[in-house]
Amino acid sequence: MTKEQALSVIAQKLEAIQSLITAITLMGWDAQTLGVPEKSLAARGAAEGWLAGEAFSRFIAEDTLEAIETLESFDSELTERERAMVREMGREYRKNKAVPPEEMQAYHALTAQAQQIWEKAREASDFAMIQPYYEKIFDFQRRLCDWYGYEKHPYDALLDDYEKGATVEALDVFFALMREKITPLVKKIVQGGKQPREIKGTFPVTKQRELTPWLCAFAGYDMSRGKIGEVEHPFCNTVNRNDVRITTKYHEDNPLSSIFSVIHEAGHAIYEQNMDEELRKYDLDNEASMAVHESQSRMLENMIGRSRAFTGILLPKLNELFGGFEDWSGEDLFRAINIARPSLIRIEADELTYCLHIIVRYELEKALIAGEIKVCDLPGLWADKYEELLGIRPPNDAKGVLQDVHWSDGLVGYFPTYAVGTAYGAQFMHAMRKTVDVDAATAKGDLSPVTEWLKQNIHCHGAMYTPGELLRRATGEPFNPAYYVEYLSKKHTELYQL
Amino acid sequence: MTKEQALSVIAQKLEAIQSLITAITLMGWDAQTLGVPEKSLAARGAAEGWLAGEAFSRFIAEDTLEAIETLESFDSELTERERAMVREMGREYRKNKAVPPEEMQAYHALTAQAQQIWEKAREASDFAMIQPYYEKIFDFQRRLCDWYGYEKHPYDALLDDYEKGATVEALDVFFALMREKITPLVKKIVQGGKQPREIKGTFPVTKQRELTPWLCAFAGYDMSRGKIGEVEHPFCNTVNRNDVRITTKYHEDNPLSSIFSVIHEAGHAIYEQNMDEELRKYDLDNEASMAVHESQSRMLENMIGRSRAFTGILLPKLNELFGGFEDWSGEDLFRAINIARPSLIRIEADELTYCLHIIVRYELEKALIAGEIKVCDLPGLWADKYEELLGIRPPNDAKGVLQDVHWSDGLVGYFPTYAVGTAYGAQFMHAMRKTVDVDAATAKGDLSPVTEWLKQNIHCHGAMYTPGELLRRATGEPFNPAYYVEYLSKKHTELYQL
């Protein structure tokens, strides 16, 4: 195979795979925004399964490897983009090839079943129902570590799968720092922090809907290249960089939920919308990593959305739309949207305590993969860790170990990306502040200096660089969780006047 | 190839093709209900093009023909459904194979361009702009007749493509009858018919939306296996028989438009929803023909929806929702929804004059294909025929020969299905009335005896039978346009007290 033949093989595959993925993405959007009729589920699932299988078998075919190996042998003749494409494809190909197909198929069948059982187990708050499934899932994941390979800790293989380059060694340092600095801070807030005023009342959904375009424009989300849907659990959905859709959910008793979910999803959306158009040819129109994606949404939601500068422009908007905020100061609102309070449910956690929820999961996954604990130990250990880290103990497993869908979905090693992403965000923000007056831009309601920095330093590159390389290029240093700890400590010490 | 091997080849193809078509259908729904961002059109089009091309090349591959021929040789051993599958597939395969691929490709490129030019030509009311495209399109269509083959008239080849078994011979008789009976009736109405009262006012869209589920339930459309969307030009969209979606458009100044569009699309939808579940395996979960599909929508919309029995239950609903109908009688409403009036635009035509619009197109297409007239003659002949048949002459080509997208879309031989479908509807209705009290069911607001008859005699069969065979089975006789002429004459003579 010549270099040109190899590039042509890959271009043909990409055309097919991207077309199939476009279809699957739009079918997913349809299902999530409109729902699938009960009786259509089987036919619909069969079609989606066929499309996904077709994309996979085109990717995993022998000639893909031949093309990758050919291009690897021409490394010095490749453009920077071609080289990045070969790097990403080679990695993906070899990971997929490492797992025996019949094992993977059995695992898909197992997790499909486990998801249904998990829903019932959570409803009944009965861990025993899901336990045998978790045992098989973690057993598979331990074997997956061997198939993928690792240098030091087997869990590294799984961490790296979701966050290229992540290791137990690095995350242990990160989470130890969080534990050391954040746990005492949370305790102090519980014991003696000045409690903020809370927003109460009825906030008509039709009025909340009027706020959404303003929030999107503020966040730099280009609605002419997207759409806004309403769903139960908000998400961002990318058909291609020129059709990036977000969703939200309006709660009549709480306008904050939709406001911050819109800013969060818009943070994901601008990442996708700002990728360089040419990257698609190289299959590099993807995020550098899941944590980098999460860094963009959380930075926008928390570090900008939950800032004093933003409450300054949000308060008059709330008053104008809903009334009832006449006696509120900007400071009152700033404090109300930053309430920190230990809670049991991760997805409802505030900015400060969120990371502690992740530590629980990280430590349990690591110990399970190392064989230091057993699946049957999970409920007890989960409760102990919540007590230790957050000072509260779940009254039952539904509010404890059964709350997340991830394990029954077959995802192990995924949770840490949420926390790592936020830490990346703090590091990016620290670097950005050297040249951009973020607070002034926020206060003016014109984030363009911020989004321009993000576009140039992060967004436009797509998957060109590994997360480590991207961090170094954008911030001048490797991953450094100190910025995150510093940001959280400073903000909350001041907020709660500790 | 054994019979079993042939069946297995076809089953595998169907799995792939049906999956691809499911995706294309849902992408179409998304585009039509939500729109595609301008900048995403190219990537989106490329993906859809790839999916459609993949479906086509899987169908047109050599082994499909081998499987078809194998099964044809085992004809006597096939089940009735297998035989119908082989009949439909063989027909489709041979038609597609008859056209040289490079000619078909060039034609697709031509019509893609022609559609864009047509929009501009209609806007500018300038036939000269589209004329060279129409010349090439009709030239291709004349060659298509030779590729497809025909016995008597070349136009037969095109008619048969959209309506299996349709011929110039049969349609000449049909349209001559319409011309003879309907044209004088329209003249009489214009000259001396008692003019009905018209609905005027403002009808809030939110209230019109409340009426839609009632109309759907009335028509037997199962909303748990479908959805309702809002679009510019209403249509029905089938993902599979358990996910059949309809759309409507609400006009604030006119509640009738949405009411009858909902009933019309629901007529299409129940056909799809009522097909036998097992037919999908044989790719027979399709309409018997386009005209049969149209018969179902028009029968429901016009013969039931625009009946005296229906106005009896519609009037109280209108009063309840909008008010202002207190001094209307059921008879007033019956006359108001059946206004017959010669007009220039086909898609806005009423039940009586609709067929005359089709005759214009049928006669012009037939003469063009026979080489008796030229494309450059179209504007003048079009205007002459409108004057002759409807007594009005288009003031310009935008309101005349340029009004329809079909020719620029490359569709020749398609128009007659609209009229033939309505005539089928009248024939089905005549047969149904022998055992079903249609008016009593309508007046009770419970159409189940009607929809059950339709399900048993038409819907459940999908594409098992050719339209001619289906007509014979359901009505006991071949196509007989007399029922349609009789129905229209009786209804309108009485309505206008002629």
Interface residues (C-beta under 8 A of the other chain):
Chain A: E15 A16 Q18 S19 L20 T22 A23 I24 L26 M27 W29 D30 L34 V36 P37 E38 K39 S40 A43 R44 A46 A47 E48 W50 L51 E54 S224 R225 G226 K227 V239 N240 N242 D243 R280
Chain B: E15 A16 Q18 S19 L20 T22 A23 I24 L26 M27 W29 D30 L34 V36 P37 E38 K39 S40 A43 R44 A46 A47 E48 W50 L51 E54 S224 R225 G226 K227 V239 N240 N242 D243 R280
